[in-house]
Amino acid sequence: MMLAISFLNPWVAGGLAAVVLPALIILYFLKLRRREERVPSTFLWRRAVQDLQVNAPFQKLRRNLLLFLQLAVLILALLALARPIVQTELAQEKSVVMLIDRSASMNTRETGGKTRFEDAREQAARYARTLNRTGGNWLSFFGFGGATARTRVMVIAFAERASVVCPFTTNASDAASLIETIEPSDGQTNLSDAIKLAQAYMMPGRGNVETGADAAPQPPADGGGTPGSSAGVPLLQNPTNPESASRLVLFSDGAVESIEDVTLLGGNVTLIRSAEQRDNAGITAFRLQRNYEKPEMLDVFVQVQNFGPDEITTDVTLYVDGQFSQSRVESVTLGPARGDTATQPAASGEQRHPAASSLSFQFPLERAGLLEARLARDDALPVDNRAYAFVPPPRKMSVLLVSEENKFLEFVLNGLPLQSWTFRTPQQYEAEPVEKIEIEGHSVYDAVIFDKYAPKRFPSGNYILFGVAPPVLDSKTGDAVEDFALMWWDETHPLLRHVALDYVLIAKGVKLELPRGAQTIAEGPHGPVISRVTGDGRNCVVVGFPVEASTWWMKPSFPVFVYNAMRFLGDAELLSDQEPTRPGDPLRIPLPAGVERAVVHRPDNSKADIIADASQIARFAGTREVGIYRAEPGVEGRDRFAVNLLDPPESNIAPRDFKVGGQAVEVGDKIRMQTPEIWRWFVGAALAFVLIEWYIYNRRVML
């Protein structure tokens, strides 16, 4: 990175130079008025005669080392008063947007003990201080402020979401101070969101925001902010031209995948990289479920992956409520990451181990507990060496069937290993007291089957619907359709395990109008026939026809499907077939009846207040780190939440080349200067010349 020297107060130094430099030279021309005295000899006064000759006016100036030293001292002092600063090549841009990565991979600890995020934050603060700044002293009142600040700077921090830390400002000092308040997180890297947010401020009608020292924005406590916000400072409607788009400077480790869904408005992205380490292994998947027929048995699946260049061997241990057991320890050997060359190449004919391995554990657990999977190794990124999950107590399911009458469903439910099942007509269901249908907004039954009936009461819970769409979640029951067969189905889905849908004919059904996020499991000529719809605490399996209006009831696959559905829904409260909660994901926290406010205890022992809505559900979005979150007071059994990384791209800490909008990202040099103002060096040099001048003067006097 090219460096240049500029001055903040050149006119102040120039004005003083015009006064003091001629004055110093005139002193060597001035004639000293001395009183005449008679003396017996002039030998001892020879040097006095020389002084008179030097100070005689209109005489030729004689060479004098002291004069040159004094001129050097004055020039250095004047340069210091001009406030020289170091400018980078990028500082010549009209505006600069600084993107600071605070995702999980930035918590990698590099050689020397400093994390990547700490280094990136330090580099960003240094870079901000190299940008032009206006003079801040009293001389600016008289118009001697010096160099005009030509570069506007904006700061955006990002992980799973991007937020504005500092809107466009010419006060680089305030921008640097705000950068130092940014905190790291364990979230995913979302550089695309950060670039889109930056370019939104570069579009016409945005952007030209100037803040003074008194109007400096303050970031939120977590170092982030609301995406698209400007930290409380209103934007000025001073349009900018797209061709004068800001330069993007990215402070990151470079552990980023290429981004193709953005188009750069101007220029390129420059990366200031803070990364060297590559050695890391992490847990990338963690799932568990209870055995459907033996609920006291717990099945746990753990996937471990090596992202480093060398083969490793490590132990994977499961802890239950912090307790260790030798029976829950597995050793695994992992080969180097794909595309990496190990330090020791494999011998001829030797087969390397794969970089990823899946382990399974099965053991009895007849109670609820906190399950933790842990890798027994110390690597550069410790956050992915642990994963957590809460295990509910073992129980058999209680099921409610709401139908006018359906002998086929009743026959199948009688044959399943359920704790109990209850029959209600639609009229009876709607007339039931609230406490028999739901508790604190959640269904009292483990699963509810609605047969050809769209209920008015639909609390959060697990549901199977035949011949009707759920009455919520943007779902609708469409027109009736007749005489069709299934055209495609997903044989790999847990609902269709050992289920053959060949030759299943449907005499009467309905079109299902489902939300965009619905999962299609089986499809007919008119759209989805079997789907899964989730949201707002509801987990629904939707079948678009009544079972008695088809040939499915007479096939062995139908009771197998109901069996799979019960097992599938019974595992819904575990981690099976559900996306894990990752840093940045919001939590839905039920609060006890009558409780409006509660406190969430974060893994770092900090606290946050939450407020319940009308349905006694509080939402908490401050999950910025991996660990256990606890609500107090909370509903027993639903007051603790596990947040895990489980993200292979974040665990892959190796720096790599990537592109943004099809353009390669330039890698720039690190900023080495601690501060751009280098007047201290000029003052030091001036003092050194003063000492030299003092030494020479005293030596002459003594001679």
C-alpha positions as CSV (number, residue, x, y, z in Angstrom):
1,M,0.0,0.0,0.0
2,M,1.5,3.3,-1.1
3,L,2.0,6.0,1.6
4,A,2.3,9.8,1.2
5,I,2.7,12.7,3.5
6,S,0.2,15.5,3.8
7,F,-0.4,18.4,6.2
8,L,-3.5,19.3,8.2
9,N,-2.4,22.9,9.1
10,P,-0.1,24.0,6.3
11,W,-1.2,27.7,6.3
12,V,-0.4,28.0,10.0
13,A,3.1,26.8,9.5
14,G,3.6,28.9,6.4
15,G,2.5,32.1,8.2
16,L,4.8,31.5,11.1
17,A,7.7,30.6,8.8
18,A,7.3,33.9,7.0
19,V,7.9,35.6,10.3
20,V,10.5,33.6,12.3
21,L,12.8,32.4,9.5
22,P,13.7,35.9,8.2
23,A,13.9,37.1,11.8
24,L,16.6,34.5,12.5
25,I,18.6,35.4,9.5
26,I,18.4,39.1,10.2
27,L,19.8,38.5,13.7
28,Y,23.1,37.4,12.0
29,F,23.2,40.7,10.0
30,L,22.4,43.1,12.9
31,K,25.2,45.3,14.2
32,L,25.6,45.2,17.9
33,R,26.2,48.7,19.5
34,R,29.1,48.4,21.9
35,R,30.7,51.0,24.1
36,E,34.3,51.9,23.3
37,E,36.9,51.3,26.0
38,R,40.6,51.7,25.9
39,V,42.6,48.5,26.6
40,P,46.4,47.8,26.7
41,S,46.1,45.0,24.2
42,T,43.6,43.7,21.6
43,F,44.8,40.1,21.7
44,L,42.2,39.0,24.2
45,W,39.4,40.8,22.3
46,R,40.1,39.2,18.9
47,R,36.9,37.1,19.1
48,A,34.8,40.2,20.1
49,V,36.1,41.9,16.9
50,Q,35.0,38.9,14.9
51,D,31.5,39.1,16.4
52,L,31.4,42.8,15.4
53,Q,32.4,41.9,11.8
54,V,29.7,39.2,11.6
55,N,26.9,41.5,12.9
56,A,27.9,44.4,10.7
57,P,25.0,45.3,8.4
58,F,25.2,44.9,4.7
59,Q,28.2,42.6,5.1
60,K,28.4,39.3,3.3
61,L,27.0,36.5,5.4
62,R,29.7,34.2,6.6
63,R,29.3,30.5,6.9
64,N,28.1,29.6,10.4
65,L,27.1,26.1,11.5
66,L,25.0,27.5,14.3
67,L,22.8,29.3,11.8
68,F,22.1,26.2,9.8
69,L,21.3,24.2,13.0
70,Q,19.0,26.9,14.2
71,L,17.3,27.0,10.8
72,A,16.8,23.2,10.9
73,V,15.3,23.5,14.4
74,L,12.8,26.2,13.3
75,I,11.9,24.3,10.1
76,L,11.2,21.1,12.0
77,A,9.2,22.9,14.6
78,L,7.1,24.6,11.8
79,L,6.6,21.2,10.1
80,A,5.3,19.8,13.4
81,L,2.9,22.8,13.7
82,A,1.6,22.0,10.2
83,R,0.5,18.6,11.6
84,P,1.9,16.2,9.0
85,I,-0.2,13.0,8.5
86,V,0.4,9.7,6.7
87,Q,-2.0,9.1,3.8
88,T,-2.7,5.8,2.1
89,E,-3.4,5.4,-1.5
90,L,-7.0,4.5,-0.6
91,A,-7.4,7.7,1.4
92,Q,-7.5,9.6,-1.9
93,E,-10.9,8.1,-2.6
94,K,-13.9,10.4,-2.3
95,S,-15.5,8.0,0.1
96,V,-14.6,4.7,1.7
97,V,-16.9,2.0,3.2
98,M,-15.1,-0.2,5.7
99,L,-16.6,-3.7,6.1
100,I,-15.5,-5.5,9.3
101,D,-16.0,-9.2,9.6
102,R,-17.1,-10.4,13.1
103,S,-18.3,-13.9,12.2
104,A,-17.3,-17.1,13.9
105,S,-14.2,-17.8,11.9
106,M,-12.8,-14.5,13.0
107,N,-12.5,-15.9,16.6
108,T,-9.6,-18.1,15.3
109,R,-6.6,-17.6,17.5
110,E,-3.5,-16.9,15.6
111,T,0.2,-17.2,16.5
112,G,0.9,-14.8,19.3
113,G,-2.5,-15.3,21.1
114,K,-4.4,-12.6,19.2
115,T,-7.6,-13.5,17.4
116,R,-8.3,-12.6,13.8
117,F,-11.1,-10.3,14.9
118,E,-8.8,-8.4,17.3
119,D,-6.2,-8.0,14.6
120,A,-8.9,-6.9,12.0
121,R,-10.4,-4.4,14.4
122,E,-7.0,-3.0,15.1
123,Q,-6.2,-2.8,11.4
124,A,-9.5,-1.1,10.7
125,A,-9.0,1.5,13.5
126,R,-5.5,2.3,12.2
127,Y,-6.8,2.6,8.6
128,A,-9.5,5.0,9.7
129,R,-6.9,7.2,11.4
130,T,-5.0,7.5,8.1
131,L,-7.9,9.2,6.4
132,N,-8.0,13.0,6.1
133,R,-9.2,14.9,9.1
134,T,-10.0,18.6,9.6
135,G,-8.1,20.6,12.1
136,G,-9.7,20.5,15.5
137,N,-7.9,23.3,17.3
138,W,-8.9,26.9,18.0
139,L,-7.0,28.1,14.8
140,S,-9.8,26.7,12.7
141,F,-12.1,29.4,14.0
142,F,-10.0,32.0,12.1
143,G,-10.0,29.9,8.9
144,F,-6.6,28.3,9.5
145,G,-8.1,24.8,9.9
146,G,-5.7,23.4,7.3
147,A,-6.3,20.5,5.0
148,T,-9.9,19.9,3.9
149,A,-11.1,16.4,4.7
150,R,-11.5,14.9,1.3
151,T,-12.5,11.3,2.3
152,R,-15.8,10.3,3.8
153,V,-15.8,7.0,5.7
154,M,-18.5,4.6,6.6
155,V,-18.2,1.5,8.9
156,I,-20.3,-1.6,8.6
157,A,-19.9,-4.7,10.8
158,F,-21.3,-8.0,9.7
159,A,-21.8,-11.6,10.6
160,E,-25.1,-13.3,9.9
161,R,-26.5,-9.8,9.4
162,A,-24.9,-6.5,8.6
163,S,-25.3,-3.3,10.6
164,V,-24.1,0.3,10.2
165,V,-21.7,1.1,13.0
166,C,-20.9,4.6,11.7
167,P,-22.7,6.4,8.8
168,F,-20.7,8.5,6.3
169,T,-18.6,11.0,8.2
170,T,-15.4,13.0,7.6
171,N,-14.5,12.7,11.3
172,A,-12.1,9.8,11.1
173,S,-11.3,9.9,14.8
174,D,-14.9,9.2,15.7
175,A,-15.1,6.4,13.2
176,A,-12.0,4.8,14.7
177,S,-13.4,5.1,18.2
178,L,-16.6,3.4,17.1
179,I,-14.7,0.6,15.4
180,E,-13.0,-0.1,18.7
181,T,-16.5,-0.8,20.3
182,I,-17.4,-3.6,17.8
183,E,-17.6,-7.0,19.5
184,P,-17.1,-10.4,17.9
185,S,-19.9,-13.0,17.5
186,D,-20.3,-16.7,16.5
187,G,-22.6,-16.0,13.6
188,Q,-22.2,-17.0,10.0
189,T,-20.4,-14.9,7.4
190,N,-22.9,-12.9,5.3
191,L,-20.7,-10.7,3.2
192,S,-23.4,-10.4,0.5
193,D,-25.7,-8.7,3.0
194,A,-22.9,-6.2,4.0
195,I,-22.1,-5.3,0.4
196,K,-25.8,-4.8,-0.4
197,L,-26.2,-2.6,2.7
198,A,-23.2,-0.5,1.7
199,Q,-24.4,-0.1,-1.9
200,A,-27.8,1.0,-0.6
201,Y,-26.1,3.9,1.0
202,M,-24.2,4.6,-2.2
203,M,-27.4,4.9,-4.3
204,P,-28.8,8.3,-5.2
205,G,-30.8,9.8,-2.4
206,R,-28.6,8.2,0.3
207,G,-25.1,8.5,1.4
208,N,-23.7,12.0,1.8
209,V,-24.0,12.0,5.5
210,E,-21.6,14.3,7.4
211,T,-21.4,14.1,11.2
212,G,-19.4,16.2,13.5
213,A,-17.8,15.3,16.8
214,D,-20.8,16.1,18.8
215,A,-23.1,14.1,16.5
216,A,-21.1,11.0,16.4
217,P,-23.4,7.9,16.4
218,Q,-23.2,5.4,19.1
219,P,-23.4,1.6,18.3
220,P,-25.6,-0.8,20.3
221,A,-24.1,-2.7,23.1
222,D,-23.5,-5.8,21.1
223,G,-21.5,-3.9,18.5
224,G,-24.0,-4.4,15.9
225,G,-27.3,-2.7,15.0
226,T,-30.4,-2.9,12.9
227,P,-29.6,-3.7,9.3
228,G,-29.9,-0.6,7.3
229,S,-29.9,1.7,10.3
230,S,-27.6,4.6,10.7
231,A,-27.1,4.4,14.4
232,G,-29.7,7.1,15.2
233,V,-28.2,9.7,12.8
234,P,-30.7,10.8,10.1
235,L,-29.6,10.6,6.5
236,L,-29.3,13.9,4.5
237,Q,-31.0,13.9,1.2
238,N,-28.0,14.9,-0.8
239,P,-27.9,12.5,-3.8
240,T,-24.7,11.0,-5.0
241,N,-23.9,9.8,-8.4
242,P,-23.6,6.0,-9.0
243,E,-20.3,6.6,-10.9
244,S,-18.8,8.1,-7.7
245,A,-19.5,5.0,-5.7
246,S,-17.4,4.4,-2.5
247,R,-14.4,2.2,-2.3
248,L,-15.1,-1.0,-0.4
249,V,-12.3,-2.1,2.1
250,L,-12.9,-5.5,3.7
251,F,-11.2,-6.4,7.0
252,S,-11.6,-10.2,7.2
253,D,-9.8,-13.5,7.3
254,G,-10.7,-14.3,3.8
255,A,-12.5,-17.5,4.8
256,V,-15.4,-16.4,2.5
257,E,-17.1,-18.2,-0.4
258,S,-17.4,-16.4,-3.7
259,I,-20.5,-14.2,-4.0
260,E,-22.4,-14.0,-7.3
261,D,-25.7,-12.4,-6.2
262,V,-24.3,-8.8,-6.0
263,T,-23.1,-6.4,-8.7
264,L,-20.4,-3.9,-7.6
265,L,-21.4,-0.3,-8.4
266,G,-17.9,0.9,-8.9
267,G,-14.3,-0.2,-8.4
268,N,-13.4,-3.4,-6.6
269,V,-13.2,-4.8,-3.1
270,T,-9.9,-4.6,-1.3
271,L,-9.2,-7.2,1.4
272,I,-7.0,-6.5,4.4
273,R,-6.5,-10.1,5.5
274,S,-5.9,-11.3,9.1
275,A,-5.4,-15.0,8.8
276,E,-2.6,-17.6,8.8
277,Q,-3.8,-20.6,10.8
278,R,-5.4,-23.5,8.9
279,D,-5.5,-26.3,11.6
280,N,-9.1,-26.9,12.7
281,A,-11.5,-29.7,13.2
282,G,-15.1,-29.2,14.3
283,I,-18.5,-30.8,14.9
284,T,-20.6,-30.1,11.9
285,A,-23.8,-32.1,12.7
286,F,-25.4,-33.1,16.0
287,R,-28.8,-34.9,16.1
288,L,-30.6,-37.1,18.5
289,Q,-33.9,-39.0,18.8
290,R,-35.5,-41.4,21.2
291,N,-36.4,-44.9,20.1
292,Y,-40.1,-44.9,19.2
293,E,-40.8,-48.3,20.7
294,K,-38.3,-48.0,23.5
295,P,-38.4,-44.3,24.5
296,E,-35.9,-44.8,27.3
297,M,-33.2,-45.4,24.7
298,L,-31.5,-42.4,23.1
299,D,-29.8,-42.4,19.7
300,V,-27.2,-39.7,19.1
301,F,-25.5,-38.9,15.8
302,V,-22.4,-36.7,15.6
303,Q,-20.5,-35.7,12.5
304,V,-16.9,-34.5,12.8
305,Q,-14.9,-32.9,10.0
306,N,-11.2,-32.0,9.6
307,F,-10.5,-28.7,7.8
308,G,-6.7,-28.7,8.3
309,P,-3.9,-29.9,6.0
310,D,-2.8,-32.9,8.2
311,E,-4.4,-36.1,9.3
312,I,-5.6,-36.0,12.9
313,T,-6.9,-38.4,15.6
314,T,-9.2,-37.2,18.3
315,D,-11.7,-38.5,20.8
316,V,-15.4,-37.6,20.6
317,T,-17.1,-37.6,24.0
318,L,-20.7,-37.2,25.1
319,Y,-21.5,-35.6,28.4
320,V,-24.9,-35.8,30.1
321,D,-25.4,-33.0,32.5
322,G,-21.6,-32.5,32.6
323,Q,-21.0,-36.2,33.6
324,F,-18.4,-38.3,31.8
325,S,-18.8,-42.0,31.0
326,Q,-16.2,-44.2,29.3
327,S,-19.0,-45.9,27.3
328,R,-19.7,-42.6,25.5
329,V,-16.3,-42.0,24.1
330,E,-15.3,-42.8,20.5
331,S,-11.9,-42.2,18.8
332,V,-11.9,-41.1,15.2
333,T,-9.1,-40.5,12.7
334,L,-9.7,-37.9,10.0
335,G,-7.7,-37.3,6.8
336,P,-6.7,-33.9,5.6
337,A,-9.3,-31.5,4.1
338,R,-10.2,-32.0,0.5
339,G,-7.8,-30.2,-1.8
340,D,-5.1,-29.9,0.9
341,T,-1.8,-31.7,0.8
342,A,-0.7,-33.2,4.1
343,T,2.7,-32.5,5.6
344,Q,3.5,-36.2,5.4
345,P,2.4,-37.7,2.0
346,A,0.7,-41.1,2.1
347,A,2.9,-44.1,1.4
348,S,2.5,-45.9,-1.9
349,G,-0.8,-47.9,-1.8
350,E,-1.8,-46.5,1.6
351,Q,-5.5,-45.3,1.7
352,R,-6.1,-42.1,3.5
353,H,-8.9,-41.6,5.9
354,P,-11.8,-39.4,4.9
355,A,-11.9,-35.8,6.2
356,A,-15.4,-36.3,7.7
357,S,-16.8,-39.1,9.8
358,S,-20.2,-39.8,11.3
359,L,-20.4,-41.4,14.8
360,S,-23.5,-42.9,16.5
361,F,-24.1,-43.5,20.1
362,Q,-27.0,-45.4,21.8
363,F,-27.5,-45.5,25.5
364,P,-30.4,-45.5,28.0
365,L,-31.5,-42.1,29.4
366,E,-34.7,-42.3,31.4
367,R,-34.8,-38.6,32.3
368,A,-34.4,-35.2,30.8
369,G,-30.9,-33.8,30.5
370,L,-28.4,-31.5,28.8
371,L,-26.3,-33.4,26.2
372,E,-22.9,-32.1,25.1
373,A,-20.7,-33.5,22.4
374,R,-17.0,-32.5,22.8
375,L,-13.8,-32.9,20.8
376,A,-10.7,-33.7,22.9
377,R,-8.3,-31.5,21.0
378,D,-7.0,-27.9,21.1
379,D,-7.1,-26.2,17.8
380,A,-7.2,-22.7,16.4
381,L,-11.0,-22.3,16.6
382,P,-12.5,-23.8,19.8
383,V,-16.1,-22.7,19.3
384,D,-16.9,-25.6,17.0
385,N,-15.4,-28.2,19.3
386,R,-18.6,-28.4,21.3
387,A,-22.3,-28.9,20.5
388,Y,-25.3,-28.9,22.9
389,A,-28.8,-30.3,22.9
390,F,-31.6,-30.7,25.5
391,V,-33.2,-34.1,25.8
392,P,-36.8,-34.2,27.0
393,P,-37.9,-37.0,29.4
394,P,-39.0,-40.3,27.7
395,R,-42.6,-40.6,27.0
396,K,-45.1,-42.3,24.7
397,M,-47.3,-40.1,22.6
398,S,-50.8,-39.0,23.4
399,V,-52.8,-38.4,20.2
400,L,-56.2,-36.6,19.5
401,L,-58.3,-37.6,16.4
402,V,-60.8,-35.0,15.3
403,S,-63.2,-36.5,12.8
404,E,-66.9,-37.2,12.2
405,E,-66.0,-40.8,11.9
406,N,-63.1,-42.7,10.3
407,K,-62.7,-46.4,11.0
408,F,-59.5,-46.7,9.0
409,L,-57.7,-44.1,11.2
410,E,-59.1,-45.6,14.4
411,F,-57.9,-49.1,13.4
412,V,-54.4,-47.8,12.7
413,L,-54.2,-45.8,15.9
414,N,-55.3,-48.9,17.9
415,G,-52.3,-50.8,16.6
416,L,-49.6,-48.1,17.3
417,P,-47.5,-48.1,20.6
418,L,-49.1,-44.9,21.9
419,Q,-49.7,-43.9,25.5
420,S,-53.3,-43.0,24.6
421,W,-55.4,-41.6,21.9
422,T,-58.7,-39.7,22.1
423,F,-61.6,-39.2,19.7
424,R,-63.5,-36.0,19.3
425,T,-66.0,-34.8,16.7
426,P,-65.3,-31.3,15.3
427,Q,-68.2,-29.9,17.4
428,Q,-66.8,-31.5,20.6
429,Y,-63.3,-30.2,19.9
430,E,-64.5,-26.6,19.5
431,A,-66.6,-26.9,22.6
432,E,-63.8,-28.3,24.8
433,P,-62.5,-26.0,27.7
434,V,-59.3,-24.2,26.9
435,E,-57.3,-26.1,29.4
436,K,-58.1,-29.4,27.8
437,I,-56.9,-28.2,24.4
438,E,-53.8,-26.1,25.1
439,I,-51.5,-24.9,27.9
440,E,-49.8,-21.6,27.5
441,G,-50.4,-21.6,23.8
442,H,-49.2,-25.1,23.2
443,S,-51.3,-28.2,22.4
444,V,-51.7,-30.6,25.4
445,Y,-51.5,-33.5,22.9
446,D,-48.2,-34.7,21.3
447,A,-50.0,-34.9,17.9
448,V,-53.5,-34.0,16.7
449,I,-55.1,-35.5,13.5
450,F,-57.7,-33.4,11.7
451,D,-59.8,-35.5,9.3
452,K,-61.5,-33.3,6.6
453,Y,-61.8,-30.5,9.1
454,A,-60.1,-27.1,9.3
455,P,-60.2,-26.1,13.0
456,K,-60.8,-22.7,14.4
457,R,-58.5,-23.5,17.4
458,F,-55.0,-24.2,16.2
459,P,-52.4,-23.7,19.0
460,S,-48.7,-24.5,18.4
461,G,-48.0,-28.2,18.2
462,N,-47.8,-31.2,15.9
463,Y,-50.6,-32.0,13.4
464,I,-51.6,-34.4,10.6
465,L,-54.4,-33.1,8.3
466,F,-56.3,-35.2,5.8
467,G,-58.2,-33.6,3.0
468,V,-57.7,-30.0,4.2
469,A,-54.9,-27.4,4.5
470,P,-53.9,-25.9,7.9
471,P,-56.0,-22.8,8.6
472,V,-52.8,-20.7,9.3
473,L,-49.3,-20.3,7.8
474,D,-50.6,-18.8,4.6
475,S,-52.2,-22.1,3.6
476,K,-55.5,-22.6,1.9
477,T,-57.7,-25.5,0.7
478,G,-58.2,-25.1,-3.0
479,D,-60.6,-26.5,-5.6
480,A,-61.7,-30.2,-5.5
481,V,-59.9,-32.6,-7.9
482,E,-60.9,-36.1,-8.9
483,D,-59.5,-39.3,-10.2
484,F,-55.7,-38.9,-10.2
485,A,-52.6,-40.8,-9.1
486,L,-49.4,-39.8,-7.5
487,M,-46.7,-38.9,-10.0
488,W,-43.6,-38.3,-7.8
489,W,-42.6,-38.8,-4.2
490,D,-39.5,-38.5,-2.1
491,E,-38.5,-42.0,-1.0
492,T,-35.7,-40.6,1.2
493,H,-38.0,-38.6,3.5
494,P,-38.5,-40.1,7.0
495,L,-42.3,-40.0,6.4
496,L,-42.0,-42.3,3.4
497,R,-39.6,-44.8,4.9
498,H,-40.7,-48.3,3.7
499,V,-43.8,-46.7,2.2
500,A,-44.7,-47.7,-1.4
501,L,-47.1,-45.3,-3.1
502,D,-47.3,-47.2,-6.4
503,Y,-50.8,-47.7,-7.7
504,V,-52.3,-45.5,-5.1
505,L,-55.4,-44.0,-6.8
506,I,-57.3,-41.0,-5.4
507,A,-61.0,-40.6,-6.2
508,K,-61.5,-37.2,-4.5
509,G,-59.0,-34.7,-3.2
510,V,-58.3,-31.0,-3.0
511,K,-55.7,-28.6,-4.4
512,L,-53.3,-27.5,-1.6
513,E,-52.3,-23.8,-1.7
514,L,-49.2,-23.8,0.6
515,P,-46.6,-21.2,1.4
516,R,-43.4,-20.9,-0.5
517,G,-41.4,-22.6,2.2
518,A,-43.5,-25.7,2.3
519,Q,-41.7,-29.0,1.7
520,T,-43.3,-31.2,-1.0
521,I,-43.1,-34.9,-0.2
522,A,-45.4,-36.3,-2.8
523,E,-46.8,-34.7,-5.9
524,G,-49.8,-35.3,-8.3
525,P,-50.9,-33.7,-11.6
526,H,-52.4,-30.7,-9.8
527,G,-49.5,-29.9,-7.4
528,P,-48.4,-31.2,-4.0
529,V,-50.4,-34.0,-2.4
530,I,-48.3,-34.7,0.7
531,S,-46.4,-31.8,2.2
532,R,-44.8,-30.5,5.4
533,V,-45.6,-27.0,6.6
534,T,-43.9,-25.4,9.6
535,G,-43.9,-22.1,11.3
536,D,-45.0,-20.2,14.5
537,G,-44.4,-23.3,16.6
538,R,-46.5,-25.6,14.4
539,N,-45.3,-28.7,12.6
540,C,-47.9,-29.9,10.1
541,V,-48.0,-33.0,7.8
542,V,-50.7,-32.3,5.2
543,V,-52.3,-35.0,3.0
544,G,-54.5,-33.5,0.2
545,F,-57.2,-36.2,0.2
546,P,-59.3,-38.3,2.7
547,V,-57.8,-41.7,3.1
548,E,-61.2,-43.4,2.5
549,A,-61.5,-41.6,-0.8
550,S,-58.5,-43.5,-2.2
551,T,-57.1,-47.1,-2.5
552,W,-54.4,-46.3,0.1
553,W,-56.4,-47.5,3.1
554,M,-56.2,-51.1,1.8
555,K,-52.5,-51.1,1.3
556,P,-49.9,-52.0,4.0
557,S,-48.1,-48.8,3.3
558,F,-50.8,-46.7,5.0
559,P,-50.3,-47.8,8.6
560,V,-46.6,-47.6,8.0
561,F,-47.0,-44.0,6.9
562,V,-49.0,-43.2,10.1
563,Y,-46.4,-44.9,12.1
564,N,-43.6,-42.8,10.5
565,A,-45.7,-39.7,10.9
566,M,-46.1,-40.3,14.7
567,R,-42.4,-41.0,15.1
568,F,-41.5,-38.0,12.9
569,L,-43.8,-35.7,15.0
570,G,-42.7,-37.2,18.2
571,D,-39.1,-36.3,17.4
572,A,-40.0,-32.8,16.4
573,E,-39.1,-31.4,19.9
574,L,-35.7,-33.0,19.6
575,L,-33.2,-32.1,16.9
576,S,-34.2,-34.8,14.5
577,D,-35.1,-33.4,11.1
578,Q,-35.0,-29.9,12.3
579,E,-32.6,-27.1,11.5
580,P,-30.4,-26.4,14.5
581,T,-30.5,-23.0,16.3
582,R,-27.4,-21.1,15.2
583,P,-26.0,-17.8,16.4
584,G,-28.2,-15.0,15.1
585,D,-31.4,-17.1,15.0
586,P,-34.2,-15.8,17.1
587,L,-35.6,-17.8,20.0
588,R,-39.3,-18.2,20.8
589,I,-39.5,-18.3,24.6
590,P,-42.8,-19.2,26.3
591,L,-43.4,-17.4,29.6
592,P,-45.5,-18.6,32.5
593,A,-49.1,-17.4,32.7
594,G,-49.3,-13.9,34.1
595,V,-45.6,-13.2,33.5
596,E,-45.0,-10.3,31.1
597,R,-41.3,-9.8,31.6
598,A,-38.4,-12.2,32.0
599,V,-34.6,-12.2,31.8
600,V,-32.5,-14.2,29.4
601,H,-29.1,-15.3,30.7
602,R,-26.5,-15.6,28.0
603,P,-23.5,-18.0,27.9
604,D,-21.2,-15.1,28.9
605,N,-23.3,-14.5,32.0
606,S,-24.7,-11.2,30.6
607,K,-28.4,-10.6,30.8
608,A,-31.2,-9.2,28.5
609,D,-34.8,-8.4,29.2
610,I,-37.6,-9.9,27.2
611,I,-41.3,-9.1,27.0
612,A,-44.1,-11.5,26.2
613,D,-46.7,-10.8,23.5
614,A,-50.4,-11.5,23.8
615,S,-49.8,-15.3,23.3
616,Q,-47.3,-15.3,26.2
617,I,-44.4,-15.8,23.8
618,A,-41.3,-13.7,24.0
619,R,-38.9,-13.4,21.1
620,F,-35.1,-13.0,21.7
621,A,-32.7,-12.2,18.8
622,G,-29.5,-11.7,20.8
623,T,-28.1,-15.2,20.2
624,R,-24.7,-13.9,19.1
625,E,-22.6,-16.7,20.6
626,V,-22.6,-20.5,21.0
627,G,-23.8,-22.0,24.3
628,I,-26.8,-22.3,26.6
629,Y,-29.4,-19.6,27.0
630,R,-31.8,-19.7,30.0
631,A,-35.0,-17.7,30.6
632,E,-35.9,-16.8,34.2
633,P,-38.7,-17.2,35.0
634,G,-39.6,-19.7,32.3
635,V,-41.8,-22.6,31.6
636,E,-40.3,-25.8,33.1
637,G,-38.8,-27.9,30.4
638,R,-38.9,-25.1,27.9
639,D,-36.8,-22.5,29.6
640,R,-33.3,-23.5,28.2
641,F,-32.1,-23.3,24.6
642,A,-29.0,-24.6,22.9
643,V,-27.3,-22.5,20.2
644,N,-24.6,-24.3,18.1
645,L,-22.4,-23.4,15.2
646,L,-22.6,-26.6,13.1
647,D,-21.5,-24.7,10.1
648,P,-18.8,-26.3,7.8
649,P,-18.0,-23.0,5.9
650,E,-17.3,-21.2,9.2
651,S,-15.2,-24.1,10.5
652,N,-13.1,-24.0,7.4
653,I,-10.8,-21.3,8.6
654,A,-8.3,-21.6,5.8
655,P,-7.9,-18.3,4.0
656,R,-8.7,-18.6,0.3
657,D,-9.2,-16.5,-2.8
658,F,-12.8,-15.5,-3.7
659,K,-14.8,-13.3,-6.0
660,V,-17.5,-10.7,-5.5
661,G,-19.8,-10.2,-8.4
662,G,-17.5,-12.1,-10.7
663,Q,-14.5,-9.9,-9.8
664,A,-11.5,-11.1,-7.9
665,V,-10.9,-9.5,-4.5
666,E,-7.7,-7.6,-4.3
667,V,-5.5,-8.3,-1.2
668,G,-4.0,-5.2,0.3
669,D,-1.1,-4.7,2.7
670,K,-1.7,-4.3,6.4
671,I,-1.6,-0.9,8.0
672,R,1.6,-0.6,10.0
673,M,1.3,3.0,11.3
674,Q,-0.4,3.4,14.7
675,T,-1.3,7.0,14.0
676,P,-1.3,9.2,10.8
677,E,-0.1,12.3,12.6
678,I,3.7,12.2,12.8
679,W,4.4,15.6,14.3
680,R,6.0,13.9,17.2
681,W,8.8,12.7,15.0
682,F,9.5,16.3,13.8
683,V,9.5,17.6,17.4
684,G,12.0,14.8,18.3
685,A,14.3,15.7,15.4
686,A,14.1,19.4,16.4
687,L,15.2,18.6,20.0
688,A,18.1,16.5,18.6
689,F,19.3,19.5,16.6
690,V,18.9,21.8,19.6
691,L,21.2,19.5,21.6
692,I,23.7,19.5,18.7
693,E,23.6,23.3,18.5
694,W,24.0,23.6,22.3
695,Y,27.1,21.3,22.2
696,I,28.8,23.2,19.4
697,Y,28.0,26.6,20.9
698,N,29.5,25.6,24.3
699,R,32.5,24.0,22.6
700,R,33.2,27.3,20.8
701,V,32.8,29.3,24.0
702,M,35.2,27.1,25.9
703,L,37.9,27.3,23.2
